Amino acid sequence: MNIKQKLYLKQLDFLRPLLGLIILLGLLFFYGLEDFDKLFAQVGFHLPHWLIYALYAVFAVYALWRTFFGCIMLLDIKHMKKAKCFFALVRNKQPEVKIENIAEQYALLATLFYESSNIHFYDKASLQGLANNPDYIPPYRQDKQGNIVGGSHFINSLEAFYSTKATALIEDLKQALEMSWGITERESALEQIDALWQGANEGAEYDLLASKEGKAYAQAVQDFGFQFACSDLPVNASGFDLVRFIYLVRAGFTLGYLDEQETRSALFSAAMFLAHNYRDWQHFAYSYLINFLIWNVASNNDKMAYNYALERVLGVNEVLSDPYSPLQGTSLDKLRTELQALIKEEV
């Protein structure tokens, strides 16, 4: 059984309480409470009938609740395959702090592989709006003033949101960083950022396709539908850490934990790493997804792991292939050429 199949089966765990409920119902039907009374009497224990019925009712409610939400998750998989990325959600119409060079541009473009899950929707009204207008923004992702809100971050400004004074969004980001990363101020932000940068550099020395486990996860990424596998190249273990490094850097800037110069310097380093370690966007995406799946299985090895993996793979496919994706017209070859020119200017 491969990784994808194992994750899919974990989604069916919701059937266990229902199966237990059916077994208990069968026991009560065939044996009756009198037989249970005799059994309890043999061990010197007694349960009143009303308590047995009450416990059964509680278990029945729990089993039906698990079954209901389990079925919703299975339906979610079906609908997810129809989802599209709404790329207008990652474009800041009025940046407060603009990006200044191609290094910053490409570093932020790399976060699209993460953001794809935050801009991936399948509700009928939104899909119809997108079909008529590639810049369509669902109403539920705008506030009363028309500002873009929600979980996604912009890719064309140093700040993640429409304003560094967007109180509700800033507070949500603070809580997310504290809950997921333990980041509460500058020191803890720098600690996590440094750890991810170190992880990316260490991962660059490791070829995922050189190990049996790595090959299994690479195959799983393809099984989930990734269309751009690079079997002719080594695939390092850095993609996931690099994207998270960039994410935390610009989140830190948005919250005031990092200053502008620190942020620009970190983005430049990320772009240099990207240009040096990957042939093209597809190569980078493959590294990112394999490492994401490894993390996903280790951290979310439950009924949701399958959904997370499928959503991310489908989103990354769109980032790489959709004609309206911000990656269109860009290439890592172009990045390498422009970086060489920038370095020569500085020298």
C-alpha positions in Angstrom: 0.0 0.0 0.0 1.5 3.4 -1.0 1.5 6.6 0.9 -1.5 8.1 -0.8 -3.6 5.0 -0.2 -2.6 4.9 3.5 -3.6 8.6 3.9 -6.9 8.0 2.2 -7.7 5.1 4.5 -7.1 7.3 7.5 -9.9 9.4 6.4 -12.3 6.5 6.8 -11.5 6.3 10.6 -14.8 8.1 11.1 -16.6 4.8 10.3 -15.1 3.1 13.4 -17.6 4.7 15.9 -20.5 3.9 13.5 -19.3 0.3 13.3 -19.1 0.1 17.1 -22.6 1.5 17.3 -23.9 -1.1 15.0 -22.2 -3.9 16.9 -23.6 -2.7 20.2 -27.0 -2.4 18.7 -26.7 -6.0 17.5 -25.7 -7.2 20.9 -28.6 -5.5 22.5 -31.0 -6.9 19.9 -29.8 -10.5 20.1 -29.0 -10.7 23.8 -31.2 -8.1 25.6 -30.4 -6.2 28.8 -31.3 -9.3 30.9 -28.3 -11.1 29.6 -26.1 -8.1 30.4 -27.5 -8.0 33.9 -26.5 -11.7 34.4 -23.0 -10.9 33.1 -22.6 -7.9 35.4 -23.9 -9.9 38.3 -21.2 -12.5 37.8 -18.5 -9.9 38.3 -20.4 -8.2 41.2 -21.3 -5.2 39.2 -24.6 -3.6 38.4 -25.6 -0.9 35.9 -29.2 0.5 35.9 -30.9 0.1 32.5 -31.5 3.9 32.2 -27.7 4.5 32.5 -27.0 1.9 29.8 -29.5 3.5 27.5 -28.1 7.0 28.3 -24.5 5.8 27.5 -25.6 4.2 24.3 -27.5 7.4 23.3 -24.3 9.5 23.9 -22.2 7.1 21.9 -24.8 7.1 19.1 -24.7 10.9 18.9 -20.9 10.9 18.8 -20.9 8.2 16.1 -23.4 10.0 14.0 -21.5 13.3 14.4 -18.3 11.7 13.3 -20.0 10.1 10.4 -21.6 13.3 9.3 -18.3 15.3 9.3 -16.5 12.4 7.7 -18.8 12.4 4.8 -18.4 16.1 4.4 -14.6 15.6 4.2 -15.0 13.0 1.5 -17.3 15.3 -0.5 -14.7 18.0 0.0 -12.2 15.9 -1.9 -14.6 15.6 -4.8 -15.2 19.4 -5.0 -11.6 20.2 -4.4 -10.7 18.8 -7.8 -12.8 21.6 -9.4 -11.2 24.4 -7.4 -9.3 27.3 -9.0 -6.7 29.7 -7.7 -7.8 33.3 -7.5 -4.5 35.1 -8.2 -6.0 38.6 -7.7 -5.9 37.8 -4.0 -2.1 38.0 -3.9 -1.7 41.3 -5.7 -1.5 44.4 -3.6 -3.2 47.3 -5.4 -1.4 50.0 -3.4 1.8 48.7 -1.8 3.1 50.8 1.1 6.6 49.4 0.9 7.4 48.4 -2.7 9.8 45.6 -3.8 12.9 47.1 -5.4 14.5 44.4 -7.5 14.1 41.1 -9.2 15.6 39.2 -6.2 12.8 40.5 -3.9 10.2 39.8 -6.7 11.3 36.1 -7.1 11.6 35.4 -3.4 8.0 36.5 -2.9 6.9 34.6 -6.0 8.2 31.5 -4.4 5.7 31.8 -1.6 2.9 31.2 -4.2 3.4 27.5 -3.6 2.2 28.0 0.0 -0.4 30.7 -0.8 -2.0 28.5 -3.4 -3.9 26.7 -0.6 -5.2 30.1 0.7 -6.5 31.3 -2.7 -8.0 27.9 -3.8 -11.8 27.9 -3.9 -14.5 25.8 -5.5 -17.8 27.4 -4.6 -20.0 27.8 -7.7 -20.5 31.6 -7.5 -16.8 32.3 -7.2 -15.9 29.9 -10.0 -18.4 31.6 -12.3 -17.0 35.0 -11.3 -13.5 33.9 -12.1 -14.6 32.5 -15.5 -15.9 35.9 -16.5 -13.0 37.9 -15.0 -9.5 36.5 -14.2 -9.1 39.3 -11.6 -12.3 38.4 -9.8 -12.2 38.6 -6.0 -14.9 36.7 -4.0 -17.0 39.0 -1.9 -16.2 37.1 1.3 -12.5 38.0 0.8 -13.2 41.8 0.8 -14.1 44.2 3.6 -16.6 47.0 3.3 -14.0 49.3 1.8 -13.0 46.7 -0.9 -9.7 45.8 0.7 -8.6 42.2 0.4 -8.8 40.3 3.6 -8.4 36.7 4.7 -5.5 34.2 5.0 -3.5 35.0 1.9 -0.4 37.3 1.7 0.5 39.6 -1.1 3.5 38.8 -3.3 4.2 42.3 -4.7 4.9 44.3 -1.5 7.1 43.8 1.5 4.0 44.1 3.8 1.7 41.0 3.7 -1.6 42.9 3.9 -3.2 46.0 2.4 -1.9 48.0 5.3 0.5 47.5 8.2 -2.3 49.1 10.2 -4.9 46.6 9.3 -5.6 45.8 13.0 -7.7 42.6 12.6 -5.4 41.0 10.0 -2.3 41.9 12.1 -3.8 40.4 15.2 -4.7 37.2 13.4 -1.1 36.9 12.0 0.3 37.5 15.5 -1.9 34.7 16.9 -1.0 32.4 14.1 2.7 32.9 14.5 2.5 32.4 18.3 0.4 29.3 18.0 2.4 27.6 15.2 5.9 28.9 15.8 6.0 30.2 19.3 6.9 33.7 17.9 5.9 36.6 20.1 8.5 39.2 19.5 11.7 40.0 17.6 14.0 37.5 19.3 11.8 34.5 18.8 11.1 35.5 15.2 14.8 35.7 14.4 15.4 32.3 16.2 12.8 30.6 13.9 14.0 32.4 10.8 17.6 31.4 11.4 16.5 27.8 12.1 14.7 27.6 8.7 17.6 29.2 6.9 20.0 26.7 8.4 17.5 23.9 7.5 17.4 25.0 3.9 21.2 25.1 3.6 21.6 21.7 5.2 18.8 20.3 3.0 20.6 21.5 -0.1 23.2 18.8 0.4 20.7 16.0 0.5 19.1 14.3 -2.6 15.6 13.1 -1.7 15.6 10.7 -4.7 18.7 8.9 -3.4 16.8 7.2 -0.5 13.9 4.7 -0.6 11.8 6.9 1.7 12.4 10.0 -0.5 11.5 8.1 -3.6 8.3 6.9 -1.9 7.2 10.5 -1.1 8.2 11.7 -4.5 6.0 9.0 -6.0 3.2 10.1 -3.6 3.4 13.7 -4.9 2.9 12.3 -8.4 0.1 10.0 -7.2 -1.7 13.1 -5.9 -1.5 14.6 -9.4 1.7 16.7 -9.6 2.2 17.2 -13.3 5.8 18.4 -13.4 8.0 15.8 -11.7 11.7 16.2 -12.5 13.1 12.6 -12.6 16.3 13.6 -14.4 17.7 15.8 -11.6 18.6 15.4 -7.9 15.9 17.0 -5.8 17.1 18.5 -2.6 15.3 18.7 0.8 15.3 22.5 1.0 12.1 23.7 -0.9 9.7 23.6 2.1 12.1 25.3 4.5 13.0 28.0 2.0 9.3 28.9 1.4 8.7 29.0 5.2 11.8 31.1 5.7 10.5 33.7 3.2 7.0 33.5 4.8 8.3 34.2 8.3 10.6 37.0 7.1 7.9 39.0 5.5 5.5 38.1 8.4 8.1 39.4 10.8 8.4 42.6 8.8 4.6 43.1 8.7 4.4 42.7 12.5 7.4 45.0 13.1 9.8 42.3 14.3 12.2 42.9 11.4 13.1 46.2 9.8 13.1 47.0 6.1 16.8 46.5 5.5 16.8 43.1 7.3 13.8 42.0 5.2 15.3 43.0 1.9 18.6 41.4 2.7 16.9 38.1 3.7 14.8 38.1 0.5 17.9 38.7 -1.6 19.6 35.7 0.1 16.5 33.6 -0.6 16.5 34.5 -4.3 20.2 33.7 -4.5 19.5 30.3 -3.0 16.6 29.7 -5.4 18.8 30.6 -8.4 21.7 28.5 -7.3 19.8 25.3 -6.3 17.0 24.8 -8.8 16.9 24.5 -12.6 13.4 26.0 -12.9 10.2 26.6 -11.1 9.1 23.0 -11.6 12.2 21.7 -10.1 11.7 23.9 -7.0 8.0 23.0 -6.8 8.9 19.3 -6.7 11.4 19.8 -3.9 8.8 21.9 -2.0 6.0 19.4 -2.4 8.0 16.3 -1.4 9.2 18.0 1.7 5.7 19.4 2.4 4.2 15.9 2.2 6.9 14.5 4.6 6.0 17.3 7.1 2.3 16.8 6.5 2.4 13.1 7.3 4.6 13.7 10.3 2.6 16.6 11.7 -1.0 15.9 10.5 -1.0 12.1 10.2 -4.7 11.9 10.7 -7.9 12.2 8.7 -7.0 15.6 7.3 -3.6 14.8 5.9 -5.0 13.5 2.6 -7.0 16.7 2.0 -4.1 18.9 2.8 -1.8 17.0 0.4 -4.4 17.0 -2.4 -5.2 20.7 -2.0 -1.5 21.7 -2.0 -0.6 19.6 -5.1 -3.6 20.9 -7.1 -2.8 24.5 -6.1 0.9 24.2 -7.1 -0.1 22.7 -10.4 -2.2 25.8 -11.1 0.6 28.1 -10.0 2.8 26.5 -12.6 0.4 26.2 -15.4 -2.5 28.7 -15.2 -2.1 31.4 -17.8 -3.0 34.1 -15.2 -0.5 32.9 -12.6 2.1 35.5 -11.6 4.8 32.9 -12.5 3.9 33.4 -16.2 6.6 35.3 -18.0 9.2 34.5 -15.3 12.0 32.0 -15.2 14.9 31.1 -12.9 17.2 31.5 -15.9 16.1 35.2 -16.0 16.6 35.4 -12.3 20.2 34.1 -12.6 21.0 36.6 -15.4 19.6 39.5 -13.5 21.3 38.5 -10.2 24.7 38.4 -11.9 24.1 41.9 -13.2 23.1 43.1 -9.8 26.2 41.6 -8.2 28.4 43.2 -10.9 26.9 46.6 -10.2 27.6 46.3 -6.5 31.2 45.3 -7.2 
